């Protein structure tokens, strides 16, 4: 019975997470990430390692900020040094965000 309760809680928590879709390369995880909203603000030499989108369409309980935070964490897991937010759209508490993940050239 205890395992059933723990499994139910785990499923509920994962169902509440924003949906992430990633297409690109993966590198060792990073701890810190730079956040950009305009390409002109990026001062370091970089390459795009992938495209990441996030949404809460299947779970409108997640706020725009929660989707954004989830995307930043996903970018760290993918080994990005920066994330460039490109697009966001909201309608009736549903949010869609698109971004590019950046890796600095050393």
C-alpha positions as CSV (number, residue, x, y, z in Angstrom):
1,X,0.0,0.0,0.0
2,X,2.8,2.4,0.9
3,X,4.4,1.8,-2.5
4,X,1.1,2.5,-4.3
5,X,0.9,5.9,-2.5
6,X,4.5,6.8,-3.4
7,X,3.9,5.8,-7.0
8,X,0.7,7.8,-7.1
9,X,2.5,10.9,-5.8
10,X,5.4,10.4,-8.3
11,X,2.9,10.2,-11.2
12,X,1.1,13.3,-10.0
13,X,4.3,15.3,-9.7
14,X,5.5,14.3,-13.1
15,X,2.1,15.1,-14.6
16,X,2.3,18.6,-13.3
17,X,5.6,19.4,-15.0
18,X,5.7,21.5,-18.2
19,X,6.2,19.6,-21.5
20,X,9.7,20.0,-23.0
21,X,10.7,19.1,-26.6
22,X,14.4,19.2,-27.5
23,X,16.1,18.7,-30.9
24,X,19.9,19.0,-30.8
25,X,23.2,17.9,-29.3
26,X,23.8,17.1,-25.7
27,X,27.0,17.8,-23.6
28,X,27.9,17.3,-20.0
29,X,25.5,19.2,-17.7
30,X,26.3,22.8,-16.7
31,X,25.6,24.5,-13.4
32,X,25.3,28.1,-14.5
33,X,23.6,29.4,-17.6
34,X,23.3,32.8,-19.2
35,X,19.7,34.0,-20.1
36,X,19.1,36.1,-23.2
37,X,16.0,37.6,-24.8
38,X,17.8,39.3,-27.7
39,X,20.6,37.9,-29.9
40,X,22.4,41.3,-29.8
41,X,22.9,40.9,-26.1
42,X,25.2,37.8,-26.5
43,X,28.8,39.1,-26.3
44,X,30.6,35.7,-26.4
45,X,31.4,33.6,-29.4
46,X,29.0,30.7,-29.4
47,X,27.3,28.0,-31.5
48,X,23.7,26.9,-31.3
49,X,23.5,23.3,-30.0
50,X,19.8,22.8,-30.3
51,X,16.2,24.1,-30.1
52,X,14.1,23.7,-27.0
53,X,10.4,24.4,-26.6
54,X,8.3,24.3,-23.5
55,X,4.6,24.5,-22.9
56,X,1.9,23.8,-20.3
57,X,-0.9,22.9,-22.8
58,X,-1.6,19.6,-21.1
59,X,-1.4,21.1,-17.7
60,X,-2.5,24.7,-17.5
61,X,-1.8,24.9,-13.8
62,X,1.8,25.7,-14.6
63,X,2.5,29.4,-14.9
64,X,4.6,31.1,-17.7
65,X,7.4,31.5,-15.1
66,X,7.3,27.7,-14.3
67,X,7.6,26.8,-17.9
68,X,10.5,29.2,-18.3
69,X,12.2,27.8,-15.2
70,X,11.8,24.3,-16.5
71,X,13.4,25.2,-19.8
72,X,16.4,26.8,-18.0
73,X,16.9,23.5,-16.0
74,X,16.5,21.5,-19.2
75,X,19.1,23.6,-20.9
76,X,21.5,23.0,-18.0
77,X,20.9,19.2,-18.3
78,X,21.7,19.4,-22.0
79,X,25.0,21.2,-21.4
80,X,24.2,24.6,-22.6
81,X,26.0,27.7,-21.4
82,X,23.2,30.0,-22.5
83,X,19.6,30.0,-23.5
84,X,18.2,32.5,-26.0
85,X,14.4,32.9,-25.6
86,X,12.9,33.5,-29.1
87,X,9.2,33.4,-28.8
88,X,6.4,33.1,-26.2
89,X,2.7,33.0,-26.7
90,X,-0.1,32.8,-24.0
91,X,-3.8,32.3,-24.4
92,X,-6.3,31.3,-21.6
93,X,-3.5,30.3,-19.2
94,X,-1.7,28.1,-21.8
95,X,1.9,29.1,-22.6
96,X,4.3,28.1,-25.3
97,X,7.9,29.2,-25.3
98,X,10.6,28.6,-27.9
99,X,14.4,29.0,-27.5
100,X,17.8,28.1,-28.8
101,X,20.5,26.6,-26.6
102,X,23.9,28.0,-26.8
103,X,27.4,26.6,-26.1
104,X,30.3,29.0,-25.9
105,X,33.3,28.5,-28.1
106,X,36.4,28.1,-25.9
